[in-house]
């Protein structure tokens, strides 16, 4: 899709790009003199001046090329960077700001699932994340990335596709679980657990040392992460459908990986009930008196 894109060129917006496509300028190789008369002279000059430079930039410095795309159009990067992408999700103690502590991280690259646990192997994440060039998250710009940078004292300078904004632009809203349901994903044995339940799972594990509880937390964290790939493909294909390239560039849905952790049914039932009761009590306290 990148070689069909022109919005990375200064002065070329989405409307001009659509005009180019409508007039047979469908690929960088089509930018040759004379351009169709329907293309404004100023825009034609921009194309002729910049396309060769953008071809070189994509070949020699793909990360820099990617940053030339408007943020709302960076979904186009996905196929080109997919082999260097990591899907990422974290769990925390549930506090806000500097008091929030990372309890677990799940990292998935389309092949391998990795889990990192506070007090065990958490700092291995710093070395492993350096293998990738792109991050795919849900709400990672506002939460996961700043929390990780603060926790480890690092900067994650990866290209970043945040599905919260990509899906929202497509009208798919309602948090990660809601987006998954809109896209036909089923969490199976983990259905009913949410971020607050993940906090309760960590608290119980720290109190009891019960590995079944930790396994359930990690299974939940992994589910958040591996589902990001499917959501990213959905988002890419939905955006692509508005272009002339849907027939030739649509991506197949990914094969779900083998899960490395299994939730315990009794733990899911018990913690899910506790989380639901706590949220019910909180809602009741906020309800105005009759």
N, C-alpha and C positions, 0 to 999 in steps of 0.2 A: 504493500500500500504506500510505502514511503516514496517510491519512484513515480507514483501517480499524484503526489501531493505537491502543492505550491504555496500553502499558507505559511511555510517556514521562511519565505522570501519577504524581506521588509517591503511593506506597501501592498502586498497581495493578501487580501482577506478571503473569507469563505465565499462571498458573493462573486468576486472575480474568479475564484477557482472554479465555481460552478459554470460561469460563463466560458471559461477555457474548455472544460469538459464537454459542454454543449456544442462547441465549435471544433471538436476533434483533437484538441490538445490534451491527450489522456495520459501522457508519459513524458518524462524529462526529454527523451529522445525526439519528441514531437516539437520541441522548442527550436525551430529553425526559421530563418528568414525565407520568404516573407510570412509573417503570421497572418491569420485571417483578419479581414477588415473590421470584424465585429470587436476585436480586442483593441481597447483604447491605446493610443500611441505610447502614452506614459507607462502603462502597464507592460506593453510589449518590450519597451526598453529595459524595464526592471528584470523581466524574465531573461532576456538575452544576456544581460549583464551578470546575473547571479546564478543561473542554473548550473553552469560548469563548475563554479566554485562550490556549490552545495554538493555536487557529485563527489568532488574531491574530499570535502569535509566528512561526508558519510563514510567514505572508504578509509580515511586516515584518522579521524577523530570522531567516532560515532556518538560518543557521549556529548561532545560539544554540539554536533549537529542536532541531537535530540533536544537540547535546551533552546534551540531556535524555534521550535514548535510552540504555539500558544498552549497554555496548560490544558485548556478544554479540548484540545485536539490531540493530546499525547496518547490517546487510545491507539492511534495509528502505529505507535512504536512497538506494540506488543509482539507481533510475529518476528520482527527483526531482532528483538532482544530476549525472546522467550527462553532461549537456551542459556542465557546468563541471568535469568530472573529467579528471585527467591520470594516465596509467599510467606508472610510473617504475621504472627499474632502473639500477644503476651497476656499473661495474667498477673494481677497485682494484689496487694493486701487490701485494696479498695479505698485507701485514703486518697486525698487530693494533694497536688503540689509536691513539695520536697519530701513529705512524709510517706509518699507512695513507694512501696518496695516491690520490685519484680520478684514474683514467686516462680513463674514458669514461662518458658518461651518455646514455641513450636516454629520450626523452619522447614519448608518443603520446596523442592526445586523441580517438581514434576517427575522426579524419579525416587528421591530418598527423603524420608521424614526423619527429622532430628528433634529431640526434646532436650531442654536444658532446665535444671531444677536448682532453686536456691539451696545452698548448702551442699550441693553435690558437684555439678559440672557447669554451673551458670556461666563462668567466665570463659569457657571454651567457645561460647557464642562469638566473642570478639574476633577470634581467629577465623571461624567458619564463615562469618558474614562477609569477610573480605574477599571471598571467592566469587562474589556476584557483583553485577553491574546495575541491576534494577531490583527494586522492591515493589511488591504488590501487596497492599494492605486494605483493610476497611477502617476508615477513620484514623489511619496511621499518622497523618500529618498533624492532627490535633492531639493524639494520645500516644500511640505506641512509640513513634520515633523520638519525640521529646523526652518521654519517660526513660527510654533506653539510653539516650545521650546523657541524661543527668545521672543515671545509675552507674554507668561505666566511665563517665568522663571522656566520651569520644564524640566524634562527628560522623554521622552516617551520610556520606556525600553521594549516595547512589541516586540514579534516576528513580523517580517514585511515581507509581500509578496508584492513586487512592480511589478505590472503588466507591466509596461513599459519594463522591462528587460525580464520578462518571455515570453511576447508576441513577443518581438523583436527576441528572440532566435528561435521562431517558424516561423519567416518571416512575422509576422503581425506588420506593422509599420505605422507611419503617424499621431501620436498624438491620444488622446483619441477618438475624434469623428471619425477619420479614422478607428481606430480599431473596434469601434462599428459597422460601416458600413460593414467592412469585415466580421463581425460575425453576420450580419443580423439584427442589432438593429436599430430601427427607433425612432427618438425623437419627432415625431408628431408635435404639435403646437410650440415646441421650436426649430425646425429645422432652422438653419441659425444663431442662436446666438452662440457666442464663448466667450472666456475669456475676450477679450477687451469689448464686449458688456456687460459683467457682471460688469466691472469697470464703464461703463457709467450708468448702472442701479443704482448702488450705489450712484454715484454722483447726479443723478436726484432725487433719494429718499431723500438724505440729503438736497437737495435744496428745494424740494417741500413738503416733508412729505407724498406723495401720497402712500397709502398702496397698491394700485394696482401694483405700480412699485416694491415695496419690495416683494410682493407675487410672481411676475415674476422672480425676482432675486433668491428667495428661491426655486422656482420650478426648475429653471435651475441648481442650486447647488444640489438639491436632485436628479435630473436626472443623473448628473455626478456620484453620489454616488451609487444609487441603481443599475445602470448598471454594476458596478464593480463586483457584485456577478455573473451575467451572464457571463461576460468576464472571471472571474476566473474559472468557471465551463468549459467553452470552452477550456481554456488553460490547465486545468488539464486533460481533456479528450484527447486533442491532444497529450500531453506528454505521457499519459498512452497508447496510440495506438502503441507506439514504444516498449512496453513491452509485456510479455506473459499474462498480467492480464486485458487486455482491456474488454474482454467479461464479466468478473465477477465484475469488479470494476468501469465501466463507470457510471458517475453521470447523472441523468436527469437534464434538464435545470430548473432553479428555477421559481416559480410562481412570477410574478411581483406584488409588493405590491400596495395597494391603495395609491395614491399620496395625501399628506397632504396639498399641495399648488397648486394652479392653475394659469397658466400664463394668462395674459390679452392680447388678440389678438392685440388690437391697440397698446399697449406698445411694444409688440414683433416686430410689423411691423415698428414702429417709431425708436426704438433703434437699431434694426437690420440695417435699412437704414443708420442711423448715423454712425454706426460702419463700414459698408461697404464703405461709402463715405470717412471716415477718413483714412481707409487703402488704398483706391485708391489714395488719395492725397499723402500719404506717399510713395507709390510705384512710383508715378510720379516724386516726388522730387529726388528719388534715381536713376531714369532712366538717363543714360548718354545722353548728347545732341547729336542730329543727325548731 
